[in-house]
Amino acid sequence: MGTERGTRPSTGLQVAIGALLLVLDLLVIAWLVYGYGITGWADSYDEVNAPEAPGVARQGAWILAGAAVVTGGALLALRLRVTAAVQLAVLGAGALLLHALAVRP
């Protein structure tokens, strides 16, 4: 008959893991965007050196892209497909946001 009970993670477990990871993802994205903003603010007072904010945004984009691949891949390996898709989408969107800030003129 299809799959036996116990071979797939329960729906409640998937929802709990997904909700916890979503909150953590949003906190990490907010922290990286905040760091970019603080660095940009500090750059506005430094007229001699090159701005550092684009580098901070680029580094944050790489951090989020790497986290998306690692956590999304691990969740796929654990057969938590919906949770993995949410991880890839949220962290990928955060990486694109920071990338857009890095290449902004």
RATA-V68540 format. One record per residue. N is the residue number from 1. RES is the residue in one letter. PSI is psi as a letter, one per 30 degrees, with the letter a starting at -180 (none if undefined). NEAR is the number of other C-alpha atoms within 12 Angstrom. D_FIRST is the distance of its C-alpha to the first C-alpha in Angstrom with 2 decimals. Layout:
N_RES_PSI_NEAR_D_FIRST / N_RES_PSI_NEAR_D_FIRST
This chain:
1_M_i_4_0.00 / 2_G_b_6_3.82 / 3_T_k_8_6.53 / 4_E_l_8_7.76 / 5_R_k_10_10.82 / 6_G_f_8_13.91 / 7_T_f_11_13.15 / 8_R_k_17_14.35 / 9_P_k_23_17.77 / 10_S_l_16_18.15 / 11_T_e_17_19.65 / 12_G_e_13_22.80 / 13_L_e_17_23.37 / 14_Q_e_25_23.11 / 15_V_e_19_25.55 / 16_A_e_17_27.91 / 17_I_e_26_28.06 / 18_G_e_27_28.50 / 19_A_e_20_31.26 / 20_L_e_17_33.06 / 21_L_e_27_33.03 / 22_L_e_27_34.17 / 23_V_e_18_37.14 / 24_L_e_19_38.01 / 25_D_e_31_37.80 / 26_L_e_25_40.10 / 27_L_e_18_42.52 / 28_V_e_25_42.73 / 29_I_e_32_43.28 / 30_A_e_21_45.93 / 31_W_e_20_47.63 / 32_L_e_32_47.86 / 33_V_e_32_49.20 / 34_Y_e_21_51.65 / 35_G_e_25_52.81 / 36_Y_e_31_53.39 / 37_G_e_22_55.39 / 38_I_e_20_57.51 / 39_T_e_22_58.23 / 40_G_e_23_59.19 / 41_W_e_16_61.44 / 42_A_e_17_63.08 / 43_D_f_20_63.54 / 44_S_f_16_65.53 / 45_Y_f_14_68.19 / 46_D_j_14_68.42 / 47_E_f_11_70.36 / 48_V_e_9_71.18 / 49_N_l_11_67.87 / 50_A_k_15_64.96 / 51_P_k_22_62.21 / 52_E_f_25_59.39 / 53_A_e_32_56.91 / 54_P_e_27_55.29 / 55_G_e_25_54.64 / 56_V_e_28_53.05 / 57_A_e_35_50.78 / 58_R_e_28_49.87 / 59_Q_e_24_49.05 / 60_G_e_34_46.88 / 61_A_e_32_45.00 / 62_W_e_25_44.26 / 63_I_e_26_43.16 / 64_L_e_38_40.69 / 65_A_e_30_39.40 / 66_G_e_20_38.89 / 67_A_e_29_37.17 / 68_A_e_34_34.80 / 69_V_e_25_33.85 / 70_V_e_19_33.56 / 71_T_e_32_31.68 / 72_G_e_30_29.48 / 73_G_e_23_28.61 / 74_A_e_19_28.00 / 75_L_e_26_25.69 / 76_L_e_22_23.74 / 77_A_e_16_23.53 / 78_L_g_20_22.15 / 79_R_h_20_19.50 / 80_L_i_28_21.37 / 81_R_e_25_21.60 / 82_V_e_24_23.24 / 83_T_e_33_25.67 / 84_A_e_32_26.53 / 85_A_e_26_27.27 / 86_V_e_31_29.51 / 87_Q_e_38_31.29 / 88_L_e_32_31.95 / 89_A_e_24_33.20 / 90_V_e_32_35.44 / 91_L_e_38_36.93 / 92_G_e_31_37.30 / 93_A_e_22_39.15 / 94_G_e_35_41.34 / 95_A_e_35_42.14 / 96_L_e_27_43.10 / 97_L_e_26_45.28 / 98_L_e_36_47.15 / 99_H_e_28_47.49 / 100_A_e_20_49.04 / 101_L_e_27_51.45 / 102_A_e_26_52.35 / 103_V_g_16_53.34 / 104_R_k_13_55.09 / 105_P_none_8_58.77
